[in-house]
Amino acid sequence: MINNPSENTLEPGATLGVLGGGQLGRMFSQAASKMGYKVCVLDPAENSPAAEVSAYHVAAEFDDEVGLSHLAEISDAVTTEFENVPANSLRFLQSRLPVYPPPQAVEVAQNRNVEKSFFKEHGLPVNRCTAITETSQIEAAFASMSGKAVLKTARFGYDGKGQQVCENAATVKTAFESFGSVECVLEDFVPFDCEVSVVLARDIHGNIEAFPVVENQHKNGILDICIVPARVPEEVQRQAITAAKALAEALDYVGVLAVEMFVCDGAVSLNEIAPRPHNSGHYTMDACNYSQFDQQVRTLAGLPVAKVVQHQPAVMLNVLGDLILKEGFQWQGLQNLDNSHVHVYGKAEARAGRKMAHVNLLGSDADSLLTTVRAAL
Ligand code: AMP
């Protein structure tokens, strides 16, 4: 497949644009530069992790048409590193140059209610949930759940922000008001056995390549540790990959897509999607022949998705500002672990809950890697 050049392919030397200057943009840029592409970052911040390692930076807001036009002039194709870029900006760019993932797929990921309706319409497994736009809907909505529910803002929630577990309708009301009575979704609380995700890439020809299923452990709503391969039965892995691929087809997706899922009693149900590389796919940078960022570059450049192989079991640990701010923290404690790869994002200031770096540990089995990580912490 790799020897099948296409007329739509961008040659090395071309410039790839990216909306957003965070760590995902930085790792995209590093992968692009390895393959001979230049990167233009659009981000309002003067200094950002992605701009630091990229050829060009347009300092503008994400809805600034002058800035977007400048990005379009410099770039040959554009992608995004976060889902909350205004849909109008993506459409504005799409009228000038190729934009992947397609704006309509990004829009689905911008609103949890739209996302959940999309899952249902396409017959994908999803837990009970209902949209909340007014206080008057809460009583009946909570009564339709199984006694415990999670209220989440429909838009702009991330890393556990904008969500609250509720044991009764009164708590849902208080939470709804504390979120400013914005559109929310009320979800049944899922007593999951574990959480998994699938990261895949789909190219302009419709070929899909999925990375191995990842087991995800969260702490305070933020991804903490990933274990790959996930310690779930093969049947669960098959279900997870089938659902993620069906979703990518339904979205007519091009680019890298991440699908987060719950595993409950041997069955998966979809939680949310990210229309971009994902924190749970960072292990691919060291454990696989191609990383999720390599696939992002390939699909944006019009190249076919590459066949993926994982060389070794891996555990990925997120390094948050909390760890760095701890007394006695030393990078060497992580850098000197056997077969560890520390990826630092170049953020000037460490803050609690802020993602500063991640560590990929490789070894012969995931359980002993977990023991090593815990001992190091
Ligand atoms: P999210 O922002 O939807 O990915 O939620 C962040 C984390 O909160 C998830 O990874 C779960 O650990 C937890 N969570 C979210 N929704 C639910 C739910 N409906 N039931 C149980 N736990 C949940």
Residues whose N, C-alpha, C, O or C-beta is under 5 A from the ligand:
A	BS01	AMP	V150 G160 E187 D188 F189 V190 H218 G221 E272
